[in-house]
Amino acid sequence: MPRHEVVVVGAGIVGLATAHRLAGRGHRVTVVDKEPTLAAHQTGRNSGVVHSGLYYRPGSLKARLGTAGAASMVEFASRHGITVDRCGKLVVATDGAQLTALDELVRRGVANGVPCRRVDADEAHELEPYVSALAAVRVESTAVVDYVGVCVVLADLVGRAGGDVLLGREVLSVEDDGRGVRIGTSRGELRADRLVNCAGLHSDRVARLAGVDPQVRIVPFRGEYFELAPHARHLVNGLVYPVPDPDLPFLGVHLTRMFDGSVHAGPNAVLAGAREGYDWRTVRVRDLADAARWPGTWRLARRWWRTGVDEVLRSLSQRRFLESLRELVPSLQSGDLVPSEAGVRAQAVDRSGAMVDDFLLRRAPRQLHVLNAPSPAATAALEIGDHVARELEAVR
């Protein structure tokens, strides 16, 4: 197998895990990222959950890599002294109309090899005394982890293997000159035999810079969070999730006890005014124009406008946000919520307006582009890295 000089664009967890796996296979790897820190966007602004693989269509990349990642991420964190807590999760049905969907989650979980089981209301209340539940799915393998800590270790391992992690270098151009790939950055040019694009919120743009039609656009959805005030943290023991809408790639507003004892509440899913739009004040004309030029954006809006309006109203009203949480934990009060940091999900949307459900990769000569890697990509990062490394070695 030939050894290559590889440039990986993106120093989030998927880019760093891919670089680590490539370095482990003997390739010389350079990671570049426009930000001055590791994990500045999706990786550093999520709930820290190591997902089990429960939700995903059997046979999909999310199911295969996510289920394997639930084990490999916990093992990696434990081996390297990174904070991890396998606390388990409860997915609760709060009304009878959700029971069929709850049973489908169990079916998918079993098909994907997830250690899950249906529990009745009494057992659900033993696990989470303050939760409202007619029935629930218990998943023992779900954990929370310090994903930024994982990234720090991955970057160190890349360096120890002879690679480089170059921060503060925005990719401005990509050119295949017939002998390799030339990557122009804000701090000079890099040359490589192969390019891997793990640019997350900007992955479609990097693909277009490289002359590749991604056939999707990244549409940013902001996920807003609250935390439970210290006096209310006792209301949640582990992770409490609603039964999700099977037609949407979002899991719904939920409650997550973090490894530091805090409890996160959220996220919602609001169309953001910028790809890095972490609040309502942040609007970027270029990002809005990019979305507006893509026909899939308008088709998406026509199909889901009612859901979108509900999400906007919930974003603007803490009372509405609290009402969603009280469906899970009825005793929550308005004084129990404290605003917390938001994140933005990079969601690929195709021309038809469909939100791409699975992980999505596109090959090109000397290049591989990871174009859809939202949740559970952090969970599956080491497995995605293996998958990308094998795919890249098949690229000519």
Secondary structure as UniProt FT lines:
FT   STRAND          5..9
FT   HELIX           13..24
FT   TURN            25..26
FT   STRAND          28..33
FT   TURN            38..39
FT   HELIX           43..45
FT   STRAND          49..50
FT   TURN            58..59
FT   HELIX           61..79
FT   TURN            80..81
FT   STRAND          84..85
FT   STRAND          89..93
FT   HELIX           96..98
FT   HELIX           99..111
FT   TURN            112..113
FT   STRAND          116..120
FT   HELIX           121..127
FT   TURN            129..130
FT   STRAND          135..139
FT   TURN            140..141
FT   STRAND          143..145
FT   HELIX           147..160
FT   TURN            161..162
FT   STRAND          164..167
FT   STRAND          171..176
FT   STRAND          181..185
FT   TURN            186..187
FT   STRAND          188..192
FT   STRAND          194..197
FT   HELIX           200..202
FT   HELIX           203..209
FT   TURN            210..211
FT   STRAND          216..223
FT   STRAND          226..228
FT   HELIX           230..235
FT   STRAND          239..242
FT   TURN            246..247
FT   STRAND          254..257
FT   TURN            259..260
FT   STRAND          263..266
FT   STRAND          270..271
FT   TURN            275..276
FT   TURN            280..281
FT   HELIX           285..293
FT   HELIX           295..316
FT   HELIX           318..326
FT   TURN            327..328
FT   TURN            330..331
FT   HELIX           334..336
FT   STRAND          337..339
FT   STRAND          343..350
FT   TURN            351..352
FT   STRAND          360..364
FT   TURN            365..366
FT   STRAND          367..372
FT   TURN            375..380
FT   HELIX           381..394
//
